[in-house]
Structure formats: structure tokens, C-alpha cells
Amino acid sequence: MDGPTESAVPAGMENFVVGLIGMGDMGRMYAERLSAAGWRIMACDREEKYESLRQEYANNNKIEICRNGHFVSRASDYIIYSVEAAVIDQLIALYGPSTKLGAIVGGQTSCKSPEIKAFEAYLPQDVSIVSCHSLHGPTVEPANQPLVLIQHRAPDSALHKVEAVLSCLRSRFVYLSAREHDRITADTQAVTHAAFLSMGKAWHANTQFPWELARYVGGIENVKINTMLRIYSQKWHVYAGLAILNPEAKQQIAQYARSVTDIYKLMLTGDLDGLRTRMYAARDKVFGGSSSVATWGSRPLLQPAVLSSFSLGTPTDDGESAARPNSHLSLLAMVDCWAALGIVPYDHMICSTPLFRLRLGVTEHLFGDTEMLEETLRTAVSDLRYRSDDLEFTFAARAWAECVSIGHFETYEKRFVSTQKFFEPRFEEAKAVGNKMMKKIMEEMQRNGG
């Protein structure tokens, strides 16, 4: 992991202490990056991890591991709660009253409404609230990635201190309200996650490793497979919190399941004309019609040739190595869903996640190529090789939507972890390939204005 090698602490903040409550993957990334930049860190996790964390960071004189959040809160000038969205309310209720007089407090959850509500309920009135959210995973290089800052209850001086602390990440600051943040994260993440989670469930249900099948060869397929594995290799609560606690996300995931179901019914009845009419209407609404397709297609987010080398293996079923037409139900439903909800995906590019940019890039590629789109629609209706996969994908999309609608974290965890275990043997290889793919694609997107 690359990081700063000299102190980034400005004059006047030499004694400023940053507290981290929660040392999961993102908490660790923040602790290590900020301490490398010269900031003094006080951090904690669950008390049973106290001794192991002390040993792990024993040689880092900038990181002090505390037994619990009371010790962090009472001695830190800026405290970040980097914990699961499902438990942030109870942790703020527990540790919030111990917050140092005049400190700044924020959170790293992907859904800000419950986080801000808890801060207002449990923090002393003299405490400033400046929340944040790095819109990327812990293994992604944070430089040039969007970092949302929410100046909810704080003077400009408190915001500037937070900026000074987080500037060492070299991310792009995006300034939003909590409500704006939740709407945008729903628009850019909720359906993206639901689509890849459903892909994994469908392949799991059919006991398939898609990289072993000739029908999943090619650039778009590499993005699907590597991104699906990347999501399932992470912790389940990262996705559950955003989906279940964000009302906008619930609505969007429900619409995605409806779009998947409606399109699959058109496929079953062989209604090519009906499918074509629906998808071209969706394309025109989302991308602005065929004339606009030529415009955004001239500067695509993704160059398909870039993706061809990022495969996990050679197909074994029939020896074919060339890409073949695919029904791309997940991509057709994505655009149909955006159209139904009135979402223009390009509106949020400034604070989009790498996964969203990938998803938009491959969707853009499909819908910007009329010949490929026509081939996809014909395949969806007439090629039965994908019918079983698409059936399971439809089941999965509807089940995820129902799980989110009910709001049951335990069910979400069980669904996620069962598929996670199925693909787990390939995570190490997928991570290596996926990181290379992500780096290359992000470089291409930056060159192309993404």
C-alpha cells in the first residue's frame, strides 16, 4: 500500500489527536494512512480484540490501541466511527457522552440518515459534527477517489481541520448534505450491488464457476465475474447497511427486481418486438436517444480491449475461446430500472464508486453499440443456453429485494455468506486479477474523463 512518507500535519495541529472507533478494513486503512502522514491515532475495536490489536500495532508509535470507545472519545480531537451501519446507533449512544469537550465527530457509514440522527441524539451540544464517506473499498487506492464531507453541525474551522487530517488520502473532496449523500449513494451503489449479488447467487444456485464456461468469455464477462467475486470477498454488512437502512436504496432495489422479472417474462414468451420496444425506450430515456448515444459513445468509460486479459481461467466445457453473444439480463434490467426511476447515471459521476463506474462502463458499451444490443436482444429471446442462468438470476434479484424490503440483517447475512463460501476458494486469485483490472480500468476512465 502506497502512502505518504513525510508528515502532512500542518503547523498548529501538531498535538491534534484522531480517534478511530472500529478497526475493520476501512478503519485500519484510515489508521495506517493517517499515522503514516504524521497524525497521532487513538483506536479501538471490540474489547476482545484489544490485545491482538495492541500486538499488531506495537511497532507503530503513532497508533495507540485503546480498550474501548470511551478512552478514544475522551482523548481525541476528531473521532471517526468506522463501524457497521446496523450498530452505529447503539455505539454512539454508548460512547458519545464521553466525547471530549469541543471535539469533532463523524462517521464512515454508507447511509448517513441513521448516523446523523444518532449523533444529534447522543452527542453533547458543544461537539461539532462533520461526517465523511470514502466512496471506495479498503483495497482501492484512495488517491483521486471521491471522499464525501458532510458539514452537518460545525463551524468552518472544524471542517478545515477535518480537511487537513484527510488530505493525506489525496482523495477528491465532495461536499454534500446527509440527505444528498443518501440519495446519491442509492443511485450509484444500491442497484449496482444488487445486480452483482444476484449474479453470484444465480451461479451458486447452478453450481457454476462462470470462468470455466465458454459462454462467459470476453471483456464484459470478465468485468461481471471479477466484480462479483470482489463483492463477495468483502464483509456482508458493508452492503447490507446501505441497502436496508437507506429508504431510497430499498425503492431502487425493488424496481430492479421488477425490471428483471418483466424482461424475463418477455424472453419467456419470445416477444422480441416487445423487448426491443421496451429496451430502446429505456435507452432513449437514460442516454438521450440514438443521437446522444453517438456522443457519449465517442468517449466511452471503458475500452473493451483493455478487459480481454483479465480472465480467471480458460473455459473447459467446449474449448471455445471467443466471446459469444449473451442475453445480458442484468445490464438490460439496469437501464430499464434507471429509466423507470428517472435516474441519469452520469449526473453523479463526481461522487461515484469504482464499481459503479465499471457497471456504467459495460452498460454504456452495450447500449452504445446498436449491433451488439440487437444481438443481445435476439440472444435473450432465442438462445436457451442462458435461460437457466437467467431464471436463477431472476429468482435471486427478487429474493434480495424481498430481504431488503423486510429489513432483516440476519437473513441478508445468511444469503450473502452462503454464496461467499461457495466462491471462497477463488478469492485470492480473483483479488489479484481484480486489483490489476480495477487499476487499469480506473486509469482508462480517468483518461476518458470518467
ChimeraX attribute file (.defattr): number of C-alpha atoms within 10 A of each C-alpha:
attribute: neighborCount
match mode: 1-to-1
recipient: residues
	/A:1	8
	/A:2	8
	/A:3	17
	/A:4	15
	/A:5	10
	/A:6	9
	/A:7	14
	/A:8	19
	/A:9	19
	/A:10	11
	/A:11	7
	/A:12	7
	/A:13	12
	/A:14	13
	/A:15	11
	/A:16	17
	/A:17	20
	/A:18	26
	/A:19	30
	/A:20	29
	/A:21	27
	/A:22	21
	/A:23	21
	/A:24	16
	/A:25	16
	/A:26	18
	/A:27	22
	/A:28	16
	/A:29	18
	/A:30	21
	/A:31	23
	/A:32	19
	/A:33	21
	/A:34	26
	/A:35	23
	/A:36	20
	/A:37	22
	/A:38	19
	/A:39	24
	/A:40	22
	/A:41	25
	/A:42	24
	/A:43	30
	/A:44	25
	/A:45	21
	/A:46	13
	/A:47	12
	/A:48	10
	/A:49	14
	/A:50	17
	/A:51	12
	/A:52	11
	/A:53	19
	/A:54	18
	/A:55	10
	/A:56	11
	/A:57	14
	/A:58	13
	/A:59	9
	/A:60	13
	/A:61	10
	/A:62	20
	/A:63	22
	/A:64	18
	/A:65	26
	/A:66	22
	/A:67	19
	/A:68	19
	/A:69	27
	/A:70	18
	/A:71	20
	/A:72	29
	/A:73	27
	/A:74	18
	/A:75	19
	/A:76	24
	/A:77	21
	/A:78	28
	/A:79	30
	/A:80	24
	/A:81	24
	/A:82	24
	/A:83	23
	/A:84	22
	/A:85	24
	/A:86	20
	/A:87	12
	/A:88	21
	/A:89	19
	/A:90	12
	/A:91	17
	/A:92	23
	/A:93	15
	/A:94	13
	/A:95	19
	/A:96	25
	/A:97	15
	/A:98	19
	/A:99	27
	/A:100	22
	/A:101	17
	/A:102	14
	/A:103	20
	/A:104	26
	/A:105	29
	/A:106	25
	/A:107	26
	/A:108	23
	/A:109	23
	/A:110	26
	/A:111	27
	/A:112	26
	/A:113	16
	/A:114	18
	/A:115	24
	/A:116	22
	/A:117	11
	/A:118	18
	/A:119	24
	/A:120	17
	/A:121	14
	/A:122	19
	/A:123	19
	/A:124	17
	/A:125	13
	/A:126	14
	/A:127	22
	/A:128	23
	/A:129	26
	/A:130	24
	/A:131	29
	/A:132	29
	/A:133	21
	/A:134	23
	/A:135	22
	/A:136	18
	/A:137	18
	/A:138	16
	/A:139	12
	/A:140	14
	/A:141	17
	/A:142	22
	/A:143	15
	/A:144	13
	/A:145	23
	/A:146	23
	/A:147	25
	/A:148	22
	/A:149	22
	/A:150	25
	/A:151	21
	/A:152	17
	/A:153	20
	/A:154	16
	/A:155	12
	/A:156	10
	/A:157	9
	/A:158	21
	/A:159	21
	/A:160	11
	/A:161	18
	/A:162	21
	/A:163	13
	/A:164	14
	/A:165	22
	/A:166	19
	/A:167	18
	/A:168	23
	/A:169	21
	/A:170	16
	/A:171	18
	/A:172	17
	/A:173	20
	/A:174	17
	/A:175	16
	/A:176	18
	/A:177	14
	/A:178	21
	/A:179	13
	/A:180	13
	/A:181	23
	/A:182	22
	/A:183	15
	/A:184	20
	/A:185	24
	/A:186	24
	/A:187	23
	/A:188	27
	/A:189	25
	/A:190	25
	/A:191	28
	/A:192	22
	/A:193	22
	/A:194	24
	/A:195	28
	/A:196	25
	/A:197	24
	/A:198	23
	/A:199	24
	/A:200	29
	/A:201	28
	/A:202	23
	/A:203	20
	/A:204	19
	/A:205	16
	/A:206	12
	/A:207	11
	/A:208	15
	/A:209	16
	/A:210	20
	/A:211	19
	/A:212	17
	/A:213	18
	/A:214	19
	/A:215	21
	/A:216	22
	/A:217	25
	/A:218	21
	/A:219	20
	/A:220	24
	/A:221	22
	/A:222	22
	/A:223	25
	/A:224	21
	/A:225	23
	/A:226	25
	/A:227	25
	/A:228	23
	/A:229	25
	/A:230	20
	/A:231	20
	/A:232	23
	/A:233	19
	/A:234	15
	/A:235	16
	/A:236	19
	/A:237	18
	/A:238	17
	/A:239	23
	/A:240	26
	/A:241	21
	/A:242	27
	/A:243	32
	/A:244	25
	/A:245	20
	/A:246	22
	/A:247	17
	/A:248	18
	/A:249	27
	/A:250	24
	/A:251	18
	/A:252	23
	/A:253	28
	/A:254	21
	/A:255	22
	/A:256	29
	/A:257	27
	/A:258	19
	/A:259	25
	/A:260	27
	/A:261	21
	/A:262	15
	/A:263	23
	/A:264	22
	/A:265	16
	/A:266	18
	/A:267	25
	/A:268	14
	/A:269	11
	/A:270	15
	/A:271	16
	/A:272	18
	/A:273	12
	/A:274	13
	/A:275	22
	/A:276	16
	/A:277	11
	/A:278	15
	/A:279	21
	/A:280	18
	/A:281	17
	/A:282	24
	/A:283	22
	/A:284	17
	/A:285	18
	/A:286	22
	/A:287	23
	/A:288	15
	/A:289	14
	/A:290	15
	/A:291	11
	/A:292	13
	/A:293	20
	/A:294	13
	/A:295	13
	/A:296	15
	/A:297	16
	/A:298	11
	/A:299	14
	/A:300	20
	/A:301	26
	/A:302	26
	/A:303	17
	/A:304	16
	/A:305	10
	/A:306	13
	/A:307	19
	/A:308	17
	/A:309	12
	/A:310	21
	/A:311	21
	/A:312	18
	/A:313	11
	/A:314	14
	/A:315	19
	/A:316	12
	/A:317	10
	/A:318	10
	/A:319	11
	/A:320	14
	/A:321	15
	/A:322	11
	/A:323	15
	/A:324	14
	/A:325	19
	/A:326	22
	/A:327	24
	/A:328	20
	/A:329	24
	/A:330	25
	/A:331	20
	/A:332	25
	/A:333	25
	/A:334	24
	/A:335	29
	/A:336	27
	/A:337	24
	/A:338	22
	/A:339	20
	/A:340	16
	/A:341	15
	/A:342	12
	/A:343	16
	/A:344	15
	/A:345	18
	/A:346	14
	/A:347	12
	/A:348	14
	/A:349	16
	/A:350	14
	/A:351	23
	/A:352	23
	/A:353	20
	/A:354	22
	/A:355	23
	/A:356	21
	/A:357	23
	/A:358	22
	/A:359	27
	/A:360	23
	/A:361	21
	/A:362	22
	/A:363	20
	/A:364	21
	/A:365	22
	/A:366	19
	/A:367	25
	/A:368	22
	/A:369	15
	/A:370	14
	/A:371	10
	/A:372	15
	/A:373	22
	/A:374	15
	/A:375	15
	/A:376	22
	/A:377	24
	/A:378	21
	/A:379	21
	/A:380	28
	/A:381	22
	/A:382	18
	/A:383	15
	/A:384	14
	/A:385	13
	/A:386	17
	/A:387	18
	/A:388	13
	/A:389	20
	/A:390	24
	/A:391	17
	/A:392	20
	/A:393	28
	/A:394	26
	/A:395	18
	/A:396	24
	/A:397	29
	/A:398	22
	/A:399	18
	/A:400	24
	/A:401	23
	/A:402	16
	/A:403	20
	/A:404	26
	/A:405	17
	/A:406	13
	/A:407	17
	/A:408	13
	/A:409	17
	/A:410	12
	/A:411	14
	/A:412	22
	/A:413	15
	/A:414	12
	/A:415	18
	/A:416	22
	/A:417	17
	/A:418	14
	/A:419	18
	/A:420	22
	/A:421	13
	/A:422	18
	/A:423	21
	/A:424	15
	/A:425	10
	/A:426	13
	/A:427	19
	/A:428	13
	/A:429	13
	/A:430	23
	/A:431	18
	/A:432	12
	/A:433	17
	/A:434	24
	/A:435	19
	/A:436	13
	/A:437	22
	/A:438	21
	/A:439	14
	/A:440	13
	/A:441	23
	/A:442	20
	/A:443	12
	/A:444	17
	/A:445	20
	/A:446	11
	/A:447	11
	/A:448	14
	/A:449	10
	/A:450	18
